[in-house]
Amino acid sequence: MPLDAKTDAEITLIASLITLTPGTLSMEVSEDKSTLFIHAIYCDDEEALIQELKQGFERKVLEVLR
């Protein structure tokens, strides 16, 4: 998932929330902190999952922390 989050705190919180969601697991963050790699068990549409996570968790975390 491409990240709009930039700070370690933002990325950590987003990754933690994703991991707490049943069927998903945050695996790794790219070295440049631009991508979060996620494993999803029940995912038929990768793009729909990415948009759901970006519009849900990421947007809300950034609203609170910025």
PDB file of N, H, CA, C and O in Angstrom:
ATOM      1  N   MET A   1       0.848  -1.164   0.000  1.00  0.00           N
ATOM      2  CA  MET A   1       0.000   0.000   0.000  1.00  0.00           C
ATOM      3  C   MET A   1       0.898   1.232   0.000  1.00  0.00           C
ATOM      4  O   MET A   1       1.744   1.366   0.884  1.00  0.00           O
ATOM      5  N   PRO A   2       0.741   2.119  -0.949  1.00  0.00           N
ATOM      6  CA  PRO A   2       1.513   3.356  -0.919  1.00  0.00           C
ATOM      7  C   PRO A   2       1.077   4.213   0.274  1.00  0.00           C
ATOM      8  O   PRO A   2      -0.113   4.311   0.572  1.00  0.00           O
ATOM      9  N   LEU A   3       2.031   4.820   0.941  1.00  0.00           N
ATOM     10  H   LEU A   3       2.998   4.740   0.699  1.00  0.00           H
ATOM     11  CA  LEU A   3       1.744   5.581   2.159  1.00  0.00           C
ATOM     12  C   LEU A   3       1.788   7.082   1.933  1.00  0.00           C
ATOM     13  O   LEU A   3       2.680   7.596   1.258  1.00  0.00           O
ATOM     14  N   ASP A   4       0.812   7.779   2.507  1.00  0.00           N
ATOM     15  H   ASP A   4       0.087   7.361   3.055  1.00  0.00           H
ATOM     16  CA  ASP A   4       0.861   9.233   2.612  1.00  0.00           C
ATOM     17  C   ASP A   4       1.476   9.617   3.955  1.00  0.00           C
ATOM     18  O   ASP A   4       1.972  10.731   4.125  1.00  0.00           O
ATOM     19  N   ALA A   5       1.441   8.692   4.899  1.00  0.00           N
ATOM     20  H   ALA A   5       1.038   7.787   4.762  1.00  0.00           H
ATOM     21  CA  ALA A   5       2.052   8.909   6.216  1.00  0.00           C
ATOM     22  C   ALA A   5       3.564   9.007   6.048  1.00  0.00           C
ATOM     23  O   ALA A   5       4.152   8.298   5.231  1.00  0.00           O
ATOM     24  N   LYS A   6       4.185   9.883   6.818  1.00  0.00           N
ATOM     25  H   LYS A   6       3.708  10.459   7.481  1.00  0.00           H
ATOM     26  CA  LYS A   6       5.632  10.096   6.682  1.00  0.00           C
ATOM     27  C   LYS A   6       6.414   9.816   7.956  1.00  0.00           C
ATOM     28  O   LYS A   6       7.548   9.343   7.892  1.00  0.00           O
ATOM     29  N   THR A   7       5.824  10.102   9.117  1.00  0.00           N
ATOM     30  H   THR A   7       4.902  10.486   9.170  1.00  0.00           H
ATOM     31  CA  THR A   7       6.580   9.937  10.357  1.00  0.00           C
ATOM     32  C   THR A   7       6.500   8.493  10.853  1.00  0.00           C
ATOM     33  O   THR A   7       5.599   7.739  10.486  1.00  0.00           O
ATOM     34  N   ASP A   8       7.467   8.134  11.696  1.00  0.00           N
ATOM     35  H   ASP A   8       8.199   8.747  11.994  1.00  0.00           H
ATOM     36  CA  ASP A   8       7.467   6.794  12.275  1.00  0.00           C
ATOM     37  C   ASP A   8       6.203   6.543  13.083  1.00  0.00           C
ATOM     38  O   ASP A   8       5.650   5.444  13.035  1.00  0.00           O
ATOM     39  N   ALA A   9       5.737   7.547  13.827  1.00  0.00           N
ATOM     40  H   ALA A   9       6.187   8.439  13.865  1.00  0.00           H
ATOM     41  CA  ALA A   9       4.536   7.384  14.645  1.00  0.00           C
ATOM     42  C   ALA A   9       3.306   7.123  13.771  1.00  0.00           C
ATOM     43  O   ALA A   9       2.500   6.246  14.084  1.00  0.00           O
ATOM     44  N   GLU A  10       3.159   7.864  12.695  1.00  0.00           N
ATOM     45  H   GLU A  10       3.813   8.576  12.440  1.00  0.00           H
ATOM     46  CA  GLU A  10       2.016   7.677  11.793  1.00  0.00           C
ATOM     47  C   GLU A  10       2.031   6.278  11.188  1.00  0.00           C
ATOM     48  O   GLU A  10       1.015   5.582  11.181  1.00  0.00           O
ATOM     49  N   ILE A  11       3.184   5.878  10.686  1.00  0.00           N
ATOM     50  H   ILE A  11       4.009   6.443  10.692  1.00  0.00           H
ATOM     51  CA  ILE A  11       3.308   4.573  10.033  1.00  0.00           C
ATOM     52  C   ILE A  11       3.092   3.442  11.031  1.00  0.00           C
ATOM     53  O   ILE A  11       2.427   2.455  10.716  1.00  0.00           O
ATOM     54  N   THR A  12       3.644   3.579  12.221  1.00  0.00           N
ATOM     55  H   THR A  12       4.184   4.381  12.476  1.00  0.00           H
ATOM     56  CA  THR A  12       3.478   2.544  13.244  1.00  0.00           C
ATOM     57  C   THR A  12       2.023   2.378  13.639  1.00  0.00           C
ATOM     58  O   THR A  12       1.540   1.254  13.777  1.00  0.00           O
ATOM     59  N   LEU A  13       1.326   3.478  13.821  1.00  0.00           N
ATOM     60  H   LEU A  13       1.718   4.391  13.709  1.00  0.00           H
ATOM     61  CA  LEU A  13      -0.079   3.405  14.208  1.00  0.00           C
ATOM     62  C   LEU A  13      -0.928   2.780  13.100  1.00  0.00           C
ATOM     63  O   LEU A  13      -1.785   1.944  13.383  1.00  0.00           O
ATOM     64  N   ILE A  14      -0.708   3.165  11.867  1.00  0.00           N
ATOM     65  H   ILE A  14      -0.011   3.844  11.637  1.00  0.00           H
ATOM     66  CA  ILE A  14      -1.446   2.587  10.735  1.00  0.00           C
ATOM     67  C   ILE A  14      -1.157   1.091  10.623  1.00  0.00           C
ATOM     68  O   ILE A  14      -2.079   0.291  10.461  1.00  0.00           O
ATOM     69  N   ALA A  15       0.103   0.717  10.709  1.00  0.00           N
ATOM     70  H   ALA A  15       0.851   1.367  10.840  1.00  0.00           H
ATOM     71  CA  ALA A  15       0.478  -0.701  10.614  1.00  0.00           C
ATOM     72  C   ALA A  15      -0.143  -1.507  11.753  1.00  0.00           C
ATOM     73  O   ALA A  15      -0.593  -2.633  11.540  1.00  0.00           O
ATOM     74  N   SER A  16      -0.172  -0.948  12.943  1.00  0.00           N
ATOM     75  H   SER A  16       0.193  -0.033  13.117  1.00  0.00           H
ATOM     76  CA  SER A  16      -0.761  -1.643  14.097  1.00  0.00           C
ATOM     77  C   SER A  16      -2.261  -1.834  13.916  1.00  0.00           C
ATOM     78  O   SER A  16      -2.783  -2.913  14.195  1.00  0.00           O
ATOM     79  N   LEU A  17      -2.956  -0.805  13.456  1.00  0.00           N
ATOM     80  H   LEU A  17      -2.531   0.071  13.230  1.00  0.00           H
ATOM     81  CA  LEU A  17      -4.393  -0.915  13.235  1.00  0.00           C
ATOM     82  C   LEU A  17      -4.718  -1.953  12.162  1.00  0.00           C
ATOM     83  O   LEU A  17      -5.684  -2.704  12.296  1.00  0.00           O
ATOM     84  N   ILE A  18      -3.928  -1.997  11.116  1.00  0.00           N
ATOM     85  H   ILE A  18      -3.143  -1.387  11.007  1.00  0.00           H
ATOM     86  CA  ILE A  18      -4.139  -2.983  10.059  1.00  0.00           C
ATOM     87  C   ILE A  18      -3.932  -4.391  10.610  1.00  0.00           C
ATOM     88  O   ILE A  18      -4.709  -5.297  10.308  1.00  0.00           O
ATOM     89  N   THR A  19      -2.895  -4.576  11.411  1.00  0.00           N
ATOM     90  H   THR A  19      -2.264  -3.840  11.657  1.00  0.00           H
ATOM     91  CA  THR A  19      -2.608  -5.888  11.984  1.00  0.00           C
ATOM     92  C   THR A  19      -3.711  -6.332  12.940  1.00  0.00           C
ATOM     93  O   THR A  19      -3.982  -7.528  13.046  1.00  0.00           O
ATOM     94  N   LEU A  20      -4.347  -5.401  13.634  1.00  0.00           N
ATOM     95  H   LEU A  20      -4.127  -4.430  13.547  1.00  0.00           H
ATOM     96  CA  LEU A  20      -5.431  -5.746  14.549  1.00  0.00           C
ATOM     97  C   LEU A  20      -6.720  -6.134  13.829  1.00  0.00           C
ATOM     98  O   LEU A  20      -7.629  -6.696  14.439  1.00  0.00           O
ATOM     99  N   THR A  21      -6.798  -5.836  12.542  1.00  0.00           N
ATOM    100  H   THR A  21      -6.059  -5.379  12.046  1.00  0.00           H
ATOM    101  CA  THR A  21      -7.977  -6.176  11.748  1.00  0.00           C
ATOM    102  C   THR A  21      -7.899  -7.656  11.358  1.00  0.00           C
ATOM    103  O   THR A  21      -6.900  -8.091  10.785  1.00  0.00           O
ATOM    104  N   PRO A  22      -8.945  -8.431  11.664  1.00  0.00           N
ATOM    105  CA  PRO A  22      -8.912  -9.860  11.308  1.00  0.00           C
ATOM    106  C   PRO A  22      -8.671 -10.085   9.817  1.00  0.00           C
ATOM    107  O   PRO A  22      -9.303  -9.452   8.971  1.00  0.00           O
ATOM    108  N   GLY A  23      -7.747 -10.994   9.510  1.00  0.00           N
ATOM    109  H   GLY A  23      -7.234 -11.508  10.197  1.00  0.00           H
ATOM    110  CA  GLY A  23      -7.452 -11.353   8.126  1.00  0.00           C
ATOM    111  C   GLY A  23      -6.380 -10.523   7.466  1.00  0.00           C
ATOM    112  O   GLY A  23      -6.037 -10.777   6.311  1.00  0.00           O
ATOM    113  N   THR A  24      -5.832  -9.525   8.166  1.00  0.00           N
ATOM    114  H   THR A  24      -6.111  -9.319   9.104  1.00  0.00           H
ATOM    115  CA  THR A  24      -4.767  -8.697   7.591  1.00  0.00           C
ATOM    116  C   THR A  24      -3.575  -8.637   8.537  1.00  0.00           C
ATOM    117  O   THR A  24      -3.723  -8.750   9.754  1.00  0.00           O
ATOM    118  N   LEU A  25      -2.409  -8.460   7.965  1.00  0.00           N
ATOM    119  H   LEU A  25      -2.289  -8.368   6.976  1.00  0.00           H
ATOM    120  CA  LEU A  25      -1.182  -8.389   8.747  1.00  0.00           C
ATOM    121  C   LEU A  25      -0.205  -7.446   8.059  1.00  0.00           C
ATOM    122  O   LEU A  25       0.101  -7.615   6.879  1.00  0.00           O
ATOM    123  N   SER A  26       0.280  -6.463   8.789  1.00  0.00           N
ATOM    124  H   SER A  26       0.032  -6.326   9.748  1.00  0.00           H
ATOM    125  CA  SER A  26       1.326  -5.573   8.258  1.00  0.00           C
ATOM    126  C   SER A  26       2.638  -6.335   8.315  1.00  0.00           C
ATOM    127  O   SER A  26       3.034  -6.832   9.369  1.00  0.00           O
ATOM    128  N   MET A  27       3.310  -6.424   7.176  1.00  0.00           N
ATOM    129  H   MET A  27       2.988  -6.021   6.319  1.00  0.00           H
ATOM    130  CA  MET A  27       4.512  -7.246   7.082  1.00  0.00           C
ATOM    131  C   MET A  27       5.805  -6.438   7.178  1.00  0.00           C
ATOM    132  O   MET A  27       6.720  -6.800   7.918  1.00  0.00           O
ATOM    133  N   GLU A  28       5.871  -5.339   6.423  1.00  0.00           N
ATOM    134  H   GLU A  28       5.128  -5.045   5.822  1.00  0.00           H
ATOM    135  CA  GLU A  28       7.137  -4.603   6.332  1.00  0.00           C
ATOM    136  C   GLU A  28       6.875  -3.217   5.760  1.00  0.00           C
ATOM    137  O   GLU A  28       5.891  -2.998   5.053  1.00  0.00           O
ATOM    138  N   VAL A  29       7.763  -2.290   6.074  1.00  0.00           N
ATOM    139  H   VAL A  29       8.562  -2.468   6.648  1.00  0.00           H
ATOM    140  CA  VAL A  29       7.742  -0.951   5.495  1.00  0.00           C
ATOM    141  C   VAL A  29       8.991  -0.821   4.628  1.00  0.00           C
ATOM    142  O   VAL A  29      10.080  -1.224   5.038  1.00  0.00           O
ATOM    143  N   SER A  30       8.836  -0.264   3.443  1.00  0.00           N
ATOM    144  H   SER A  30       7.952   0.063   3.110  1.00  0.00           H
ATOM    145  CA  SER A  30       9.991  -0.095   2.560  1.00  0.00           C
ATOM    146  C   SER A  30      11.010   0.843   3.201  1.00  0.00           C
ATOM    147  O   SER A  30      10.662   1.644   4.069  1.00  0.00           O
ATOM    148  N   GLU A  31      12.251   0.743   2.779  1.00  0.00           N
ATOM    149  H   GLU A  31      12.533   0.092   2.074  1.00  0.00           H
ATOM    150  CA  GLU A  31      13.330   1.555   3.357  1.00  0.00           C
ATOM    151  C   GLU A  31      13.065   3.047   3.240  1.00  0.00           C
ATOM    152  O   GLU A  31      13.443   3.814   4.126  1.00  0.00           O
ATOM    153  N   ASP A  32      12.418   3.469   2.154  1.00  0.00           N
ATOM    154  H   ASP A  32      12.112   2.846   1.434  1.00  0.00           H
ATOM    155  CA  ASP A  32      12.138   4.898   1.969  1.00  0.00           C
ATOM    156  C   ASP A  32      10.809   5.323   2.614  1.00  0.00           C
ATOM    157  O   ASP A  32      10.383   6.468   2.461  1.00  0.00           O
ATOM    158  N   LYS A  33      10.160   4.406   3.331  1.00  0.00           N
ATOM    159  H   LYS A  33      10.505   3.476   3.455  1.00  0.00           H
ATOM    160  CA  LYS A  33       8.912   4.658   4.057  1.00  0.00           C
ATOM    161  C   LYS A  33       7.755   5.086   3.150  1.00  0.00           C
ATOM    162  O   LYS A  33       6.853   5.803   3.582  1.00  0.00           O
ATOM    163  N   SER A  34       7.788   4.645   1.906  1.00  0.00           N
ATOM    164  H   SER A  34       8.521   4.063   1.554  1.00  0.00           H
ATOM    165  CA  SER A  34       6.731   5.028   0.974  1.00  0.00           C
ATOM    166  C   SER A  34       5.699   3.924   0.755  1.00  0.00           C
ATOM    167  O   SER A  34       4.631   4.172   0.195  1.00  0.00           O
ATOM    168  N   THR A  35       6.015   2.704   1.197  1.00  0.00           N
ATOM    169  H   THR A  35       6.882   2.502   1.652  1.00  0.00           H
ATOM    170  CA  THR A  35       5.138   1.565   0.947  1.00  0.00           C
ATOM    171  C   THR A  35       5.040   0.684   2.186  1.00  0.00           C
ATOM    172  O   THR A  35       6.042   0.388   2.838  1.00  0.00           O
ATOM    173  N   LEU A  36       3.819   0.274   2.498  1.00  0.00           N
ATOM    174  H   LEU A  36       3.005   0.515   1.968  1.00  0.00           H
ATOM    175  CA  LEU A  36       3.574  -0.684   3.573  1.00  0.00           C
ATOM    176  C   LEU A  36       3.131  -1.980   2.921  1.00  0.00           C
ATOM    177  O   LEU A  36       2.151  -2.003   2.176  1.00  0.00           O
ATOM    178  N   PHE A  37       3.847  -3.056   3.199  1.00  0.00           N
ATOM    179  H   PHE A  37       4.643  -3.037   3.805  1.00  0.00           H
ATOM    180  CA  PHE A  37       3.510  -4.361   2.637  1.00  0.00           C
ATOM    181  C   PHE A  37       2.560  -5.067   3.588  1.00  0.00           C
ATOM    182  O   PHE A  37       2.838  -5.192   4.781  1.00  0.00           O
ATOM    183  N   ILE A  38       1.436  -5.528   3.052  1.00  0.00           N
ATOM    184  H   ILE A  38       1.210  -5.426   2.083  1.00  0.00           H
ATOM    185  CA  ILE A  38       0.364  -6.110   3.842  1.00  0.00           C
ATOM    186  C   ILE A  38       0.027  -7.492   3.297  1.00  0.00           C
ATOM    187  O   ILE A  38      -0.006  -7.707   2.085  1.00  0.00           O
ATOM    188  N   HIS A  39      -0.223  -8.420   4.210  1.00  0.00           N
ATOM    189  H   HIS A  39      -0.196  -8.245   5.194  1.00  0.00           H
ATOM    190  CA  HIS A  39      -0.721  -9.738   3.831  1.00  0.00           C
ATOM    191  C   HIS A  39      -2.203  -9.770   4.196  1.00  0.00           C
ATOM    192  O   HIS A  39      -2.570  -9.482   5.336  1.00  0.00           O
ATOM    193  N   ALA A  40      -3.054 -10.119   3.231  1.00  0.00           N
ATOM    194  H   ALA A  40      -2.756 -10.353   2.305  1.00  0.00           H
ATOM    195  CA  ALA A  40      -4.497 -10.195   3.476  1.00  0.00           C
ATOM    196  C   ALA A  40      -4.997 -11.571   3.060  1.00  0.00           C
ATOM    197  O   ALA A  40      -4.768 -12.012   1.934  1.00  0.00           O
ATOM    198  N   ILE A  41      -5.677 -12.240   3.975  1.00  0.00           N
ATOM    199  H   ILE A  41      -5.863 -11.881   4.889  1.00  0.00           H
ATOM    200  CA  ILE A  41      -6.156 -13.592   3.699  1.00  0.00           C
ATOM    201  C   ILE A  41      -7.359 -13.571   2.756  1.00  0.00           C
ATOM    202  O   ILE A  41      -7.376 -14.287   1.755  1.00  0.00           O
ATOM    203  N   TYR A  42      -8.353 -12.762   3.069  1.00  0.00           N
ATOM    204  H   TYR A  42      -8.339 -12.181   3.882  1.00  0.00           H
ATOM    205  CA  TYR A  42      -9.597 -12.754   2.290  1.00  0.00           C
ATOM    206  C   TYR A  42      -9.654 -11.516   1.403  1.00  0.00           C
ATOM    207  O   TYR A  42     -10.399 -10.576   1.681  1.00  0.00           O
ATOM    208  N   CYS A  43      -8.867 -11.524   0.340  1.00  0.00           N
ATOM    209  H   CYS A  43      -8.262 -12.287   0.115  1.00  0.00           H
ATOM    210  CA  CYS A  43      -8.798 -10.360  -0.530  1.00  0.00           C
ATOM    211  C   CYS A  43      -8.978 -10.795  -1.983  1.00  0.00           C
ATOM    212  O   CYS A  43      -8.102 -11.435  -2.564  1.00  0.00           O
ATOM    213  N   ASP A  44     -10.111 -10.441  -2.551  1.00  0.00           N
ATOM    214  H   ASP A  44     -10.823  -9.921  -2.078  1.00  0.00           H
ATOM    215  CA  ASP A  44     -10.363 -10.744  -3.965  1.00  0.00           C
ATOM    216  C   ASP A  44      -9.953  -9.594  -4.867  1.00  0.00           C
ATOM    217  O   ASP A  44      -9.657  -9.801  -6.044  1.00  0.00           O
ATOM    218  N   ASP A  45      -9.933  -8.369  -4.318  1.00  0.00           N
ATOM    219  H   ASP A  45     -10.174  -8.201  -3.362  1.00  0.00           H
ATOM    220  CA  ASP A  45      -9.639  -7.175  -5.101  1.00  0.00           C
ATOM    221  C   ASP A  45      -8.602  -6.335  -4.356  1.00  0.00           C
ATOM    222  O   ASP A  45      -8.926  -5.619  -3.408  1.00  0.00           O
ATOM    223  N   GLU A  46      -7.360  -6.436  -4.799  1.00  0.00           N
ATOM    224  H   GLU A  46      -7.096  -7.017  -5.569  1.00  0.00           H
ATOM    225  CA  GLU A  46      -6.245  -5.750  -4.136  1.00  0.00           C
ATOM    226  C   GLU A  46      -6.444  -4.238  -4.105  1.00  0.00           C
ATOM    227  O   GLU A  46      -6.234  -3.607  -3.069  1.00  0.00           O
ATOM    228  N   GLU A  47      -6.843  -3.660  -5.219  1.00  0.00           N
ATOM    229  H   GLU A  47      -7.013  -4.173  -6.060  1.00  0.00           H
ATOM    230  CA  GLU A  47      -7.027  -2.198  -5.282  1.00  0.00           C
ATOM    231  C   GLU A  47      -8.145  -1.727  -4.356  1.00  0.00           C
ATOM    232  O   GLU A  47      -8.034  -0.668  -3.738  1.00  0.00           O
ATOM    233  N   ALA A  48      -9.210  -2.500  -4.258  1.00  0.00           N
ATOM    234  H   ALA A  48      -9.300  -3.361  -4.760  1.00  0.00           H
ATOM    235  CA  ALA A  48     -10.309  -2.126  -3.360  1.00  0.00           C
ATOM    236  C   ALA A  48      -9.844  -2.156  -1.907  1.00  0.00           C
ATOM    237  O   ALA A  48     -10.209  -1.281  -1.121  1.00  0.00           O
ATOM    238  N   LEU A  49      -9.042  -3.157  -1.545  1.00  0.00           N
ATOM    239  H   LEU A  49      -8.746  -3.868  -2.184  1.00  0.00           H
ATOM    240  CA  LEU A  49      -8.508  -3.236  -0.184  1.00  0.00           C
ATOM    241  C   LEU A  49      -7.615  -2.038   0.108  1.00  0.00           C
ATOM    242  O   LEU A  49      -7.717  -1.433   1.175  1.00  0.00           O
ATOM    243  N   ILE A  50      -6.750  -1.696  -0.821  1.00  0.00           N
ATOM    244  H   ILE A  50      -6.667  -2.187  -1.688  1.00  0.00           H
ATOM    245  CA  ILE A  50      -5.845  -0.548  -0.631  1.00  0.00           C
ATOM    246  C   ILE A  50      -6.652   0.731  -0.435  1.00  0.00           C
ATOM    247  O   ILE A  50      -6.358   1.512   0.470  1.00  0.00           O
ATOM    248  N   GLN A  51      -7.649   0.953  -1.258  1.00  0.00           N
ATOM    249  H   GLN A  51      -7.888   0.319  -1.994  1.00  0.00           H
ATOM    250  CA  GLN A  51      -8.466   2.162  -1.129  1.00  0.00           C
ATOM    251  C   GLN A  51      -9.241   2.185   0.184  1.00  0.00           C
ATOM    252  O   GLN A  51      -9.389   3.236   0.807  1.00  0.00           O
ATOM    253  N   GLU A  52      -9.729   1.029   0.596  1.00  0.00           N
ATOM    254  H   GLU A  52      -9.609   0.175   0.090  1.00  0.00           H
ATOM    255  CA  GLU A  52     -10.449   0.939   1.871  1.00  0.00           C
ATOM    256  C   GLU A  52      -9.526   1.294   3.039  1.00  0.00           C
ATOM    257  O   GLU A  52      -9.926   2.028   3.943  1.00  0.00           O
ATOM    258  N   LEU A  53      -8.302   0.781   3.025  1.00  0.00           N
ATOM    259  H   LEU A  53      -7.978   0.185   2.290  1.00  0.00           H
ATOM    260  CA  LEU A  53      -7.344   1.061   4.097  1.00  0.00           C
ATOM    261  C   LEU A  53      -6.892   2.522   4.075  1.00  0.00           C
ATOM    262  O   LEU A  53      -6.756   3.146   5.128  1.00  0.00           O
ATOM    263  N   LYS A  54      -6.661   3.063   2.894  1.00  0.00           N
ATOM    264  H   LYS A  54      -6.771   2.557   2.039  1.00  0.00           H
ATOM    265  CA  LYS A  54      -6.209   4.454   2.785  1.00  0.00           C
ATOM    266  C   LYS A  54      -7.311   5.428   3.203  1.00  0.00           C
ATOM    267  O   LYS A  54      -7.043   6.408   3.898  1.00  0.00           O
ATOM    268  N   GLN A  55      -8.550   5.159   2.780  1.00  0.00           N
ATOM    269  H   GLN A  55      -8.767   4.362   2.215  1.00  0.00           H
ATOM    270  CA  GLN A  55      -9.658   6.050   3.119  1.00  0.00           C
ATOM    271  C   GLN A  55     -10.149   5.831   4.553  1.00  0.00           C
ATOM    272  O   GLN A  55     -10.798   6.703   5.131  1.00  0.00           O
ATOM    273  N   GLY A  56      -9.840   4.680   5.113  1.00  0.00           N
ATOM    274  H   GLY A  56      -9.313   3.972   4.643  1.00  0.00           H
ATOM    275  CA  GLY A  56     -10.238   4.382   6.483  1.00  0.00           C
ATOM    276  C   GLY A  56      -9.137   4.716   7.467  1.00  0.00           C
ATOM    277  O   GLY A  56      -9.044   5.843   7.956  1.00  0.00           O
ATOM    278  N   PHE A  57      -8.304   3.730   7.754  1.00  0.00           N
ATOM    279  H   PHE A  57      -8.380   2.815   7.358  1.00  0.00           H
ATOM    280  CA  PHE A  57      -7.271   3.880   8.780  1.00  0.00           C
ATOM    281  C   PHE A  57      -6.300   5.024   8.514  1.00  0.00           C
ATOM    282  O   PHE A  57      -6.077   5.864   9.385  1.00  0.00           O
ATOM    283  N   GLU A  58      -5.719   5.063   7.312  1.00  0.00           N
ATOM    284  H   GLU A  58      -5.900   4.381   6.604  1.00  0.00           H
ATOM    285  CA  GLU A  58      -4.679   6.066   7.067  1.00  0.00           C
ATOM    286  C   GLU A  58      -5.243   7.487   7.161  1.00  0.00           C
ATOM    287  O   GLU A  58      -4.640   8.345   7.805  1.00  0.00           O
ATOM    288  N   ARG A  59      -6.374   7.742   6.538  1.00  0.00           N
ATOM    289  H   ARG A  59      -6.864   7.045   6.015  1.00  0.00           H
ATOM    290  CA  ARG A  59      -6.958   9.077   6.568  1.00  0.00           C
ATOM    291  C   ARG A  59      -7.271   9.511   7.993  1.00  0.00           C
ATOM    292  O   ARG A  59      -6.990  10.647   8.376  1.00  0.00           O
ATOM    293  N   LYS A  60      -7.853   8.610   8.776  1.00  0.00           N
ATOM    294  H   LYS A  60      -8.081   7.687   8.465  1.00  0.00           H
ATOM    295  CA  LYS A  60      -8.220   8.945  10.150  1.00  0.00           C
ATOM    296  C   LYS A  60      -7.003   9.159  11.041  1.00  0.00           C
ATOM    297  O   LYS A  60      -6.996  10.066  11.874  1.00  0.00           O
ATOM    298  N   VAL A  61      -5.985   8.341  10.876  1.00  0.00           N
ATOM    299  H   VAL A  61      -5.991   7.604  10.200  1.00  0.00           H
ATOM    300  CA  VAL A  61      -4.754   8.520  11.666  1.00  0.00           C
ATOM    301  C   VAL A  61      -4.100   9.863  11.328  1.00  0.00           C
ATOM    302  O   VAL A  61      -3.656  10.580  12.225  1.00  0.00           O
ATOM    303  N   LEU A  62      -4.040  10.197  10.060  1.00  0.00           N
ATOM    304  H   LEU A  62      -4.400   9.614   9.331  1.00  0.00           H
ATOM    305  CA  LEU A  62      -3.420  11.458   9.664  1.00  0.00           C
ATOM    306  C   LEU A  62      -4.226  12.656  10.144  1.00  0.00           C
ATOM    307  O   LEU A  62      -3.646  13.685  10.490  1.00  0.00           O
ATOM    308  N   GLU A  63      -5.548  12.545  10.172  1.00  0.00           N
ATOM    309  H   GLU A  63      -6.019  11.709   9.891  1.00  0.00           H
ATOM    310  CA  GLU A  63      -6.383  13.629  10.697  1.00  0.00           C
ATOM    311  C   GLU A  63      -6.078  13.877  12.171  1.00  0.00           C
ATOM    312  O   GLU A  63      -6.023  15.026  12.609  1.00  0.00           O
ATOM    313  N   VAL A  64      -5.880  12.813  12.932  1.00  0.00           N
ATOM    314  H   VAL A  64      -5.924  11.879  12.576  1.00  0.00           H
ATOM    315  CA  VAL A  64      -5.644  12.929  14.365  1.00  0.00           C
ATOM    316  C   VAL A  64      -4.225  13.427  14.665  1.00  0.00           C
ATOM    317  O   VAL A  64      -4.036  14.253  15.557  1.00  0.00           O
ATOM    318  N   LEU A  65      -3.245  12.936  13.937  1.00  0.00           N
ATOM    319  H   LEU A  65      -3.398  12.265  13.211  1.00  0.00           H
ATOM    320  CA  LEU A  65      -1.848  13.238  14.274  1.00  0.00           C
ATOM    321  C   LEU A  65      -1.280  14.484  13.598  1.00  0.00           C
ATOM    322  O   LEU A  65      -0.193  14.940  13.952  1.00  0.00           O
ATOM    323  N   ARG A  66      -1.997  15.027  12.643  1.00  0.00           N
ATOM    324  H   ARG A  66      -2.880  14.657  12.355  1.00  0.00           H
ATOM    325  CA  ARG A  66      -1.441  16.214  11.959  1.00  0.00           C
ATOM    326  C   ARG A  66      -2.155  17.481  12.362  1.00  0.00           C
ATOM    327  O   ARG A  66      -1.812  18.561  11.881  1.00  0.00           O
TER     328      ARG A  66
END
